[in-house]
Amino acid sequence: MEQKKNYALPIAVMFALFFMIAFVTNFAGSMGVIVKNQFQASNALSQLGSLANFIAYACMGIPAGVILKRKGYKFTSLAAVTVGFIGVGIQFLSGYVESFMVYVLGAFVAGFSMCMLNIVVNPMLNTLGGGGARGNQLLQLGGSCNSIGGTIAPILLGYLIGGSMDQAKVGDAAPAMIIAMAIFALAFVIIAMTKIPEPHMETAEEKAARLNGKQTKDKYGPMSFRHFVMGAIAIFFYVGIEVGIPNIANLYMSDLTWVGPAVAGTVVGSYWFLMMCGRLIGGAIGAKVTSKAMLTTVSALCIILILALMFTPESVKVTVPFINTEVPMSMLFMLLCGLCTSVMWGSIFNLAAEGLGKYTPAASGIFMALVCGGGILPFIQGVVADKVGFIGSYWVIIIALAYLLFYAVIGSKNVNKDIPTE
């Protein structure tokens, strides 16, 4: 009973950090509409801010894992929100200097922060839940907070741009950037005042051995586990799927004169809202349904929905009730994909981290490096969209989803249980 009381506040702080990750990340992705207009960028280059944001994961993933091991969760969290404040601040300034490269630099710096925050929140929630089904449940609930931030970002940005893509400027997004900086500043204060458990930080003996050059090198590591290696690849594809589906849909709808960026932003925000709903459902049933069953089901269903999106004619329209505007019916299938992608992250992380024990911090760092797929896959999808059109580019998503289905059914089995993890 005492343990639950002690862990309630740390869990709440982790949920708050989950919110920040999605708000800043989805903000970078939604900026593609502005970038395409103001800087006359192609569909591929419009995703450069998102690419820079996620490439930072490849650069910072493993170093952040080392920082987490040596300095602990609290220090890493404080450093992350500080870097995030600076990154968003640079993006804010880009609106005044009207420089695309300054904006990209800001997105890159903000990406370092998002990587470090992910390094903290995922293993922390999994650990506080004791791993297994309970750990998966906390990850799904934390993901719901993530989805709230993801829902707000594109809707807010679409509102700030207005109804015409032709007039969109980076400066229009300034209020959203100020909100993001305020969130980081508030989070710094809350984290600084919160006592956070440090279950994976190196001991005094380990630190002394490292400083004296007497640290024993373990012949094993997270890469020794086949299910983790395949899970890291699954994370690469998953984040690309999660980001690519709404980002390209946003460009597609904004390009339609009878839809426009304001409506497109609201529809894309609804995708993230459905992700939140899915994660709440996942959190409710996470202790009863295995991660393998969950990932298998949603991967297969998402493939079906993307195929429906691709083969539904643009002329078939549907009215979105809460905005009373017609959009292509294919975008309805895009929205429903949010229910599927909602529980994928927690399921993959739970499956891949199961049985790693002391290798969990290092594994989390590798995971975060592979999150760069969230920038690389949408960029590739943008390149394909420039060649064959927005809808044809969703074949990239189909291929990635096929791998997730393979991982859920076959690749997630731990075949290295003989490796000591204590």
N, C-alpha and C positions, 0 to 999 in steps of 0.2 A: 504493500500500500504506500509506503514511504517512497519507494522507487518511482512509482507513477507520479507522485507529487513533485519529486525532484526533476523528472524528465519532461513535465508538461511545458515549461517555458522554453527549454531548448528546442523542443519539437515545434512550438509556435514560431520561434525565430527562423527555423529552417523553412517553414511554410512561407514566411514573409520573403525570404531570399528567393524561393522558387518563383514568387510573383515578379520580382525584379528581373530575373533572368529572361522571362518571356516578354515583359514589357519592352525592354531595351532591344532584345533580339528581333521581335516582330516589328518594332519601329524601323529598324534598319532594312528589313525585308520590304515593308510597305513603302519606303522612300523610293523604290524603283520607279514608281509612277512619276514622281517629281523629277528624278534624274533623267528619265527618258525624254521629258519635255524640255527642261531647262538647259541640258547639255547635249541635246540631240543624240542621245545614246541609242545603240541597238538594244534588242531584247536581252542579248547576252551581257552587254556592258551595264544595263540597268540593274543587273544583279551583282555588280562589283562591290557595292557597299556591304551586301549580305555575305559575299565571298570573303571580303576582308575581315568581317566580323568572325567568320567561322575558321578562316585560315589561322587566326590567332590561337585557336584551340590546338592546331598541329604544332605551333611553336611553343605553347605554354603548358600543354597537357602534362608531359612528364616532369618538367621543372616544378609545376604546381604540386604534383604528387610528392615530390621531395620536400617542398616547403611544408606541406601538410604533415608529413612524417616528423620533420625536425622541429617545427614551430607550433603545430596543433591547429585545431579547428578555429579557435577564436582569432588568433593572429592572422590566419589565412583569410578569414571572413573580413576582418577590418582592412587588410591590404586590398582585398578585392573591391570593396565598396569605394575605397579611395581612388583606385585606378578607374573604376566605372564613372565616378564623378568627373574625373579629368577627361575621359574619352567622350562623354556626352557634351562636355563643355567645348571640346574642339569641334564637334559637329555643330554646336550652336554658333560658334564663330564663323563656320564655313558659310552660313547664310548671309553674313555681312560682307565677307570678302568675295563671295560668289565664286568659290573655287571648288571644283569637283574633287581634286586630289586632297584638299584639306578635309573635306567630308569623309573621303575614303580612309584617311589617316585616323580620324576620330572613330570611325567604325572599327578599325583595326585595334585601336587602344581599348575601346569598349569591349571588344572580343576577349582580350586578356582577362578582364574582370569577369565576364560571363563564364569563362573557362574555370577560373579559380573558385567561383561560387558553386559551379556544378561539382567541382572536386570535393567541396565541403558537404553539400546538402544530400547527395545521393548515398554515400557510405554512412553518413551520420544517421539518416532516417532508417536505413536498413539495419544498422547496429542497434539503435534505440528500440527497434521492433523485434530484435533478437533473430533477424534473418528469417528465412522460410516464408510462410504465408503471412505472418504478422508484419514482417519487413516489407513484403510486397504491398500490403494494405496501406502502410504509412506512405510508401512511395506513390501510390495511386492518389491518396488524399493530398499529398504535397503537390502532385501534378495538377490537381484541381485548382490550387492557388496559382500555379503556373499558367493555367488556361485563362484565368480571370485577367491576368496581365496581358496575355496574348489576345484576348477578346477586345480589350479596351484600346490597345495601340492602333490597329488599322482603322477602327471606327473613328477614333479621335483625329487621326491623320486625314481620313477622308473628309471629315467635317471641316477641318482647317483648310483643305485644298478647295472645297466647294464643288460645284457641278461641272466645271470645265477643266479638262486636263491641259488645255492650251495655255492657261495662265499660271500653272503650278510652279512655285519657286521654293527653294530650300528654306528661305526666310519664313514662309507660311507655317512651317512646322515648329517655329521657335517656342510657342507655348508648351507644346508637348515635351520639348527638350528641357524646359525649365522644371516641369513636373518631375521628369526623370531625375534631374539633379537633386531636387528636393527629397525624393524618395531615398536616394543614396545617402544624403546627409542625415536624414532621420534614422536610417538603418544603422549608420555608424554609431550614433548615440545609443540606440537600443542594444546593439551587440556589445558595445563597450561596458554596458551596465549589467549584462547578463552572464551568469555563470554557466559555462558550457562544458560538458564532460569531454575528456580527452582520452578515449580508449585506445587510440592507435599511435599516440605520440611516442617518440623514442624515449627509453628510460635513461636515467643518469649514467648507468653502466654502459649502455649502447653509445651514448654521446661521448663519453670518455674514451671508449675504444675507437670511435671514429676519429676523434681529434688526435689520438696518439698513433693512428695508422695501424691499429691492431684489430680492426673490425673484421670479423670472420665473414668471408664471402659465402653466401648460400648458393649451393649448386643448382637450386631450383628457383623459380620465379613464376609470376602469373602466366608468362608465355609458355610454361611447361604444361599447362592445362589446355587440351584441345578445345573443350567447350568454351573456355574463355576467349581463345584466339578467334574462333568462329563468332562468338558473341560480340567481340570488338568490331568485326567486319559488319555484323548485323546492325550495330549502333551507327556505323558510317552510313549504311543505306537508309536506316530508319530516319535519321535526322534530315537527310536529303528528301525523303518522302514527305515528312511532316511539313517542311518548309516549301518544297517545290510545288505541292498541290495548290496551296492558296496563293503563292507568289505569282505563278503563271496565270492563275485564274483572275487575279487582280489586274494584271496587264491586259488580259483578254477582254474583260468587261469594261475597263477604263477606255479601251480603244473603240468600243462600240458607242456611237454617238447617242443612241437611245438609252444607254445605261449611265456612263460617266463615272468619274473617280469617287464621288461622294457615295453613290449607291454601291459601287464596287467595294469600297472600304467597309461599308456596313455588312454586305453579304459575306465578305472574307472574315470580318469580325465574328459573324455568326458561326463560321467554321470553328473558330477557336472557342466560342461559347459551347458548341456541341462537344468539343474536346473536354471542356470542363465538366459537362454533364456526364460524359463517358467515364471520366476519372472518378467522379463521385459514385457512380454505379460500380466501377472497378474497386473503389475503396470499400464499398458496402459488401461486395461478394469476394473480395480478395483473400479473405481468410478461409473461404470454402472452396474456391475454384483454383486449380493449379495454374501457375504461370504458363506452363506448356500448353494447356488446353485453351487458355485465354489468347495466347499469341497465335496458335494455330487457327482459331476461329476468326479472329479479326483480320489476319493476313489474307485468308481465303475470301472473306466478305469484301475486303477493300479492293481486291483484284476485280471482283464482279462489278463493283460500283464504278471503278475507273473505266472498265470496258463500256459500261452503260453511258458514262460521260462522253466517251469518244465516239460512240455510234449513234447518239441522239442528235438529229439535225438541229442546226441553229435556229431554224424557223419555228421549231416547237418551243413555245414560251410558257412561262408560269408566273403568276403574280405572287410576289413575296408579301405576305399579310402585314407584317409589322412596318413595312415601308411603302406598301401599296404601289409597287412599281414592278413592271414586267422585266424578267431576265431570262436568258436561255434556260430551258429545263435541265440541260446538262449540268448547270451550276447547282441544281438541287442535289444531284449525285455527289458533287464536290463537297457540299455541306455535310452530307451523311458520312463522308470519309472521315470527318472529324471524330465521329463516335468510334471508328476503328483505330485511328492513330492514337487516340487518347490513352490507351492502356499499353501501348507497345513498348515505350521506354521502360516503365517499371518492370514489365514482364521480362524484357531482354536483360536488364541489369540484374534482376533477381536470379535468373537462370545462369548468367555468366559468372556472377560473383559467388554463387553457392559452392561451399566447400573450399574456398580459397584461404580462409583463416587469416594468418599474419600477412599474406600477400595482398590483402584487400586495398591498402592505400596505394601501393604501386600499380595495382590493377586499375584503380580509379583514374590515375594519371594517364594510363594508356587509353582508357575509355575516352577521356576528354580530348586526347589528341585526335582520335578518330571521329569526333563530333564535327570536324572540319567538313565532313560529308554534307552538312547542312548548307555549306556555301558552294562546294564543288558540284554536287548533283544539280542544284537549281541553275548553276552557270552552264553546265552541259545541256540541261533542258532548254535554257535560253538560246544556246547555239543551235540546237535542233529546231526550236521554234522559228528562228530566223530562216531556216532552210525549208521546213515543211509546214509551218504554221503552229499556232498555240496548241490546238487540240492534238495534232499529230505528235507533239513533243511528249505527251503523256505515256508513250511507249517506254520512255526512260523509267517512269514510275512503276510500270508493270514489271519490268525486269528486276527492279530493286525489291518489289513486293514478293516476287517469286523466291528470292533468296531468303527473305524472312520466313516464308512458309517452310522452306527446306530446313532452316535452323531450328524452328519450333519442333518439327517432326523428327529430325535426325541429329542435327549438329549440337543440340543443347545437352546431350547426355554426357555426364562426367565419367570419362573412361580412365581418369588418372587418380583414383581414390587411394592409391598406394603411396602418394607423395605426402610426407608429413607437413602439417600446416600449423602446428602449435609452436 
